[in-house]
Amino acid sequence: MIRKWVDFAGRPQSPSYKLVSRHNQDLSLGDYSLLWKAHKRLTRSALLQGMRSSTEPLVEQLAQEFCERMRAQAGAPVAIQKEFSFLTCSIICYLTFGDKEDTSVQAFYNCVQDLMKTWDHWSIQILHIIPFLRFFPNPGLWRLKQAVENRDHIVEKQLRQHKESMVAGQWRDMMDYMLQGLGKPREEEGPGHLLEGHVHMSVVDLLIGGTETTSTTLSWAVVFLLHHPEFQRRLQEELDRELGPTAWGSRVPYKDRSRLPLLNATIAEVLRLRPVVPLALPHRTTRPSSIFGYDIPEGTVVIPNLQGAQLDETVWERPHEFCPDRFLAPGASPSALAFGCGARMCLGEPLARLELFVVLARLLQAFTLLPPVGALPSLQPHPHCGVNLTMPPFQVRLQPRGAAPPGLGECQ
């Protein structure tokens, strides 16, 4: 994926992919080409350049508001997966559309949930294996078409509003930035040039990729900390040392994240044990290639087993154990495989890592995480996972740490 990235940068074009990707203008599902590279460059620039100054303050603000909402439910069991999902949807909606009104975010959230639920249904996934079944009556396929139509209606409305109010040379959000990045054909785009449809599908990728993947990783982090209260205690001690036990408004800037090494190590360990998309999205060879001497013909579908690599006993000591300390050893570096690698590496990795750092720091600074009495959640993934590695539904009690001296907010 890295040394021979061009050989393995393609995507198979299944019927369901074509339906979801809107004229093959999607970034995640689109096949490799010079135009795809230009599309990726524009979207990456919008994420890293267009919103550089506003991303971290926004994530901090929404994480703080999230903790305030959770404080109102203190002591009661909370289905925190849904809360995380709504939080990450709020963040990506504001960055993409400049809109964080609850009613708008709720509409986007419902759209994403509907798409993911429909896409993961067996009646759609089986089409990747037996494509001709699309010619038979399939209620799941009809529901997917309806979900895609609803998705496109929401995005087209935003595109229309942005074009009507946009000021040349200025951008309020990523949609403004990408729309103004469209222009005349450039040599590096190859045949054709970027169109409004490419911006449309970048927004779709940002909404879907920026909501469920990050919220699922946050949920896995909570599950592991419920099972390992000693690490939760150590994390809170680390936060108290850096920020003070009563400094709830203070924070560690992301550029100074090395000040919280255990938090960084915990995030790395959660990503290692539970990569959200364990088999990535399927790749396709763009030309004949080889792996360890085995010939791989052009057009071959290749599925990278990211989770398998991160549980490899020849690489990791006690690979199935939750042990963030492994990343604190001299020379250790966070595993990057959870976000893929090579040309198809997840564009949202920088944003996702920022969100994981900020939200977990805020959450553990404000609360001690406790399971409902006698109800530790399962560490095993949901038995019927789709593309994402999700956990069975669970609840958590959030015990406010308050303005207490260090130690009083530890797990019991």
C-alpha positions in Angstrom: 0.0 0.0 0.0 3.0 2.3 0.5 5.9 1.0 -1.6 3.6 0.1 -4.5 0.8 2.5 -3.8 0.0 3.2 -7.4 -0.5 -0.5 -8.0 -3.0 -0.9 -5.2 -4.7 2.5 -5.2 -7.8 1.5 -7.2 -11.3 0.8 -5.9 -13.6 -2.0 -7.2 -16.8 -0.5 -8.7 -19.6 -2.6 -7.4 -23.3 -1.7 -8.2 -23.9 -0.4 -4.7 -20.7 1.7 -4.8 -21.9 3.3 -8.0 -25.3 4.0 -6.5 -23.8 5.7 -3.4 -20.9 7.5 -5.2 -23.0 9.7 -7.5 -21.5 9.4 -11.0 -18.2 8.1 -9.6 -17.4 11.5 -8.1 -16.9 10.1 -4.6 -13.5 10.3 -2.9 -13.7 7.3 -0.6 -15.3 5.0 -3.1 -14.0 6.6 -6.3 -11.5 4.8 -8.5 -7.9 6.0 -8.8 -7.2 8.6 -11.5 -5.4 12.0 -12.0 -8.8 13.6 -11.4 -9.3 11.6 -8.2 -5.9 12.9 -7.0 -6.9 16.5 -7.7 -10.2 15.8 -5.8 -8.3 14.4 -2.8 -5.9 17.4 -2.8 -8.8 19.9 -2.8 -10.5 18.1 0.1 -7.3 17.7 2.1 -6.5 21.4 1.6 -10.0 22.3 2.9 -9.5 20.2 6.0 -5.9 21.3 6.8 -5.7 24.8 5.4 -9.2 26.2 5.0 -10.2 25.6 8.7 -6.8 25.7 10.3 -7.4 28.5 12.8 -11.0 27.6 13.8 -10.9 23.8 14.1 -9.3 23.4 17.6 -11.3 26.2 19.2 -14.5 24.7 17.8 -13.7 21.2 19.0 -12.9 22.6 22.5 -16.1 24.6 22.7 -18.4 21.7 21.6 -16.5 19.3 23.9 -17.1 21.6 26.8 -20.8 22.0 26.0 -21.0 18.2 25.7 -19.5 17.8 29.2 -22.0 20.4 30.5 -24.9 18.4 29.0 -23.5 15.2 30.5 -23.2 16.9 33.9 -27.0 17.4 33.9 -27.3 13.6 33.7 -24.7 12.9 36.3 -25.1 9.6 38.2 -27.8 8.2 35.8 -26.9 5.6 33.2 -26.1 7.2 29.9 -26.1 5.7 26.4 -22.9 7.5 25.6 -22.5 6.0 22.1 -25.4 8.1 20.8 -24.1 11.2 22.6 -20.6 10.9 21.1 -22.2 10.4 17.7 -24.2 13.6 18.0 -21.1 15.5 19.2 -18.9 14.4 16.3 -21.7 15.1 13.8 -22.0 18.6 15.3 -18.3 19.2 14.8 -18.2 18.1 11.2 -21.4 20.0 10.4 -20.0 23.2 11.7 -16.7 22.8 9.9 -18.3 21.7 6.6 -21.4 23.9 6.5 -20.8 26.5 9.2 -24.1 25.3 10.8 -24.3 24.0 14.4 -28.0 24.6 15.1 -29.5 21.6 16.9 -32.3 21.2 14.4 -29.9 21.2 11.4 -27.4 18.9 13.1 -30.3 16.5 14.0 -31.3 16.4 10.3 -27.7 15.6 9.3 -27.3 13.1 12.1 -30.5 11.3 11.1 -29.3 11.2 7.5 -26.0 9.7 8.5 -27.6 7.1 10.8 -30.0 6.1 8.1 -27.3 5.7 5.4 -25.0 3.7 7.7 -27.8 1.4 8.9 -29.1 0.8 5.3 -25.6 0.3 3.9 -24.6 -2.2 6.5 -27.6 -4.4 5.9 -26.9 -7.9 4.6 -29.2 -7.3 1.6 -26.7 -4.6 0.4 -23.5 -6.2 1.4 -24.3 -9.4 -0.5 -24.4 -7.4 -3.7 -20.7 -7.0 -3.4 -20.3 -10.8 -3.7 -23.2 -11.6 -6.0 -23.8 -8.5 -8.1 -26.5 -9.9 -10.3 -28.9 -10.1 -7.3 -29.5 -6.4 -7.9 -31.9 -7.4 -10.7 -34.1 -9.2 -8.2 -36.6 -7.4 -5.9 -34.6 -6.1 -3.0 -36.3 -3.9 -0.3 -32.9 -3.1 1.1 -31.7 -1.6 -2.2 -34.9 0.5 -2.4 -34.2 1.8 1.1 -30.6 2.6 0.2 -31.8 4.6 -2.9 -34.2 6.6 -0.7 -31.5 7.3 1.8 -29.1 8.5 -0.9 -31.9 10.8 -2.4 -32.4 12.3 1.1 -28.6 12.7 1.5 -28.3 14.5 -1.8 -31.3 16.7 -1.1 -29.7 17.9 2.2 -26.3 18.6 0.5 -27.7 20.3 -2.5 -29.7 22.7 -0.3 -26.4 23.6 1.4 -24.6 24.0 -1.9 -27.3 26.3 -3.2 -27.3 28.5 0.0 -23.5 28.7 -0.1 -23.3 29.8 -3.7 -26.0 32.5 -3.1 -24.1 34.0 -0.1 -20.5 33.3 -0.8 -18.0 36.2 -1.1 -15.1 35.6 -3.5 -11.7 35.3 -1.7 -13.3 34.5 1.7 -14.5 31.3 3.2 -16.6 30.6 6.2 -16.3 26.8 6.1 -15.0 23.9 4.1 -17.8 24.1 1.5 -16.9 27.7 0.7 -13.3 26.7 0.4 -13.9 23.8 -1.9 -16.4 25.7 -4.1 -13.9 28.5 -4.6 -11.2 25.8 -5.4 -13.1 24.8 -8.5 -11.8 26.4 -11.6 -10.5 25.8 -15.1 -9.0 22.4 -16.0 -5.5 22.0 -14.8 -2.9 19.7 -16.2 -2.6 17.6 -13.0 -6.3 16.8 -13.2 -5.9 14.8 -16.4 -9.0 14.6 -18.6 -11.9 16.6 -17.3 -11.9 18.8 -14.3 -13.3 19.1 -10.8 -17.0 19.9 -10.8 -19.6 20.9 -8.2 -20.5 17.2 -7.9 -17.0 16.5 -6.5 -17.6 19.0 -3.7 -21.0 17.4 -3.1 -19.4 14.0 -2.6 -16.5 15.4 -0.5 -19.2 16.8 1.9 -20.8 13.4 2.0 -17.5 11.7 2.8 -16.8 14.2 5.5 -20.2 13.8 7.1 -20.1 10.0 7.1 -16.4 9.5 7.8 -16.3 12.3 10.3 -19.2 11.1 12.5 -19.4 7.4 13.1 -15.7 6.5 13.0 -14.6 9.0 15.6 -17.6 8.4 17.9 -17.1 4.6 17.8 -13.4 5.1 18.8 -14.5 7.3 21.7 -17.0 4.7 22.7 -14.3 1.9 22.6 -12.1 4.1 24.8 -14.8 4.4 27.4 -15.4 0.6 27.3 -11.7 -0.2 27.9 -11.4 2.4 30.7 -14.4 0.9 32.4 -12.6 -2.5 32.4 -9.3 -0.9 33.4 -10.0 1.7 36.1 -6.3 1.8 37.0 -5.6 3.4 33.7 -8.5 5.8 34.2 -7.1 6.8 37.6 -3.6 7.3 36.0 -5.1 9.5 33.2 -6.9 11.7 35.7 -3.7 12.0 37.8 -1.8 13.1 34.6 -4.5 15.7 33.8 -4.5 17.0 37.4 -0.7 17.4 37.3 -0.8 19.4 34.1 -4.0 21.4 34.6 -4.7 21.3 38.3 -7.5 19.3 39.9 -9.9 22.3 39.9 -9.0 24.0 36.6 -12.0 22.8 34.6 -11.7 25.7 32.1 -8.0 25.1 31.4 -6.7 22.9 28.6 -3.6 21.5 27.0 -3.3 22.8 23.4 -3.1 20.0 20.8 0.3 21.2 19.7 1.5 20.6 23.3 -0.1 17.1 23.5 3.2 15.6 24.4 2.5 16.9 27.9 -0.1 14.1 28.3 1.9 11.1 27.2 -0.5 8.5 28.8 -3.5 10.0 27.1 -1.7 9.8 23.7 -0.7 6.2 24.5 -4.3 5.3 25.5 -5.7 6.6 22.2 -3.0 4.7 20.3 -3.8 1.5 22.1 -7.6 1.8 21.5 -6.9 2.5 17.8 -4.6 -0.6 17.7 -7.0 -3.0 19.4 -10.2 -1.7 17.8 -9.6 0.0 14.4 -13.0 1.2 13.4 -12.8 -0.1 9.9 -10.7 -3.3 10.5 -10.6 -4.5 6.9 -10.4 -0.9 5.5 -12.4 -0.4 2.2 -11.4 -2.9 -0.6 -8.6 -1.9 -2.9 -8.2 -2.8 -6.5 -5.0 -3.3 -8.5 -4.6 -0.7 -11.2 -1.9 -2.8 -13.0 -0.2 -6.1 -12.6 1.9 -6.3 -9.5 3.2 -8.7 -6.9 3.3 -9.3 -3.1 6.2 -11.4 -1.7 6.8 -13.0 -5.1 3.1 -13.8 -5.7 1.8 -12.3 -9.0 -1.3 -10.1 -8.5 -3.2 -9.5 -11.8 -4.6 -6.1 -12.7 -8.2 -5.6 -11.5 -7.7 -7.9 -8.4 -9.7 -6.9 -5.3 -7.3 -6.7 -2.3 -8.6 -6.4 1.3 -6.0 -5.2 3.8 -6.5 -6.8 7.2 -5.6 -3.8 9.4 -6.7 -5.4 12.6 -4.8 -8.6 11.9 -1.6 -6.6 11.4 -2.2 -4.7 14.7 -2.7 -8.0 16.6 0.3 -9.8 15.0 2.2 -11.6 17.7 5.5 -11.3 15.8 5.2 -7.5 16.1 3.3 -6.8 19.4 4.0 -8.3 22.8 0.7 -9.7 24.3 -1.2 -8.2 21.4 -4.7 -8.8 22.7 -4.1 -7.1 26.0 -5.0 -3.5 26.7 -1.7 -2.0 27.6 -1.2 1.7 26.7 2.3 1.5 28.4 3.6 -0.2 25.3 3.5 3.2 23.6 5.4 4.9 26.4 8.5 2.8 25.9 11.5 4.6 24.4 11.3 4.7 20.6 7.6 3.6 20.5 5.4 5.5 18.1 1.6 5.4 17.6 0.4 2.9 15.1 -1.0 4.6 12.0 -2.7 1.5 10.5 -6.1 2.3 12.0 -6.4 5.1 9.4 -5.1 3.0 6.5 -1.9 3.8 4.7 -0.6 4.9 1.3 -2.7 6.8 -1.2 -6.0 5.6 0.4 -5.1 6.8 3.9 -8.0 8.4 5.7 -8.0 12.2 5.0 -9.8 12.8 8.3 -7.0 11.4 10.5 -5.7 14.8 11.8 -9.2 15.9 12.7 -10.1 12.5 14.3 -6.9 12.5 16.4 -7.6 16.1 17.6 -11.2 15.1 18.5 -10.1 12.0 20.4 -7.5 14.0 22.4 -9.8 16.9 23.3 -13.0 15.0 24.1 -11.2 12.3 26.2 -9.2 15.0 28.1 -12.4 17.0 28.8 -14.4 13.9 29.8 -11.8 12.5 32.1 -11.1 15.9 33.6 -14.8 16.4 34.5 -16.0 12.8 35.3 -15.0 9.4 36.6 -16.5 6.8 34.3 -18.4 4.0 36.2 -20.5 1.1 34.9 -24.1 0.7 35.9 -24.2 -1.7 38.9 -23.2 -5.2 37.8 -23.2 -4.2 34.1 -19.7 -4.0 32.7 -20.0 -3.7 28.9 -18.6 -6.4 26.7 -15.2 -5.9 25.2 -16.2 -8.1 22.2 -17.3 -6.3 19.0 -20.9 -6.6 17.9 -21.3 -10.1 16.4 -23.0 -8.6 13.3 -20.7 -5.7 12.5 -20.8 -4.2 9.0 -18.0 -2.0 7.7 -17.4 -0.5 11.1 -16.2 -2.5 14.2 -18.9 -1.5 16.7 -19.7 -2.7 20.2 -23.0 -3.9 21.6 -25.1 -1.1 23.2 -23.9 -0.2 26.7 -24.4 2.5 29.3 -22.0 4.4 31.6 -22.5 6.5 34.7 -20.6 9.8 34.8 -19.6 10.8 38.3 -18.6 14.4 38.5 -15.2 14.9 39.9 -16.2 18.4 41.1 -13.7 20.7 42.8 -12.2 17.9 44.8 -8.5 17.4 45.8 -6.6 14.8 43.7 -7.7 11.3 44.6 -11.3 11.9 45.5 -12.4 11.4 41.9 -10.8 8.0 41.5 -12.7 4.9 40.5 -14.0 2.9 43.4 
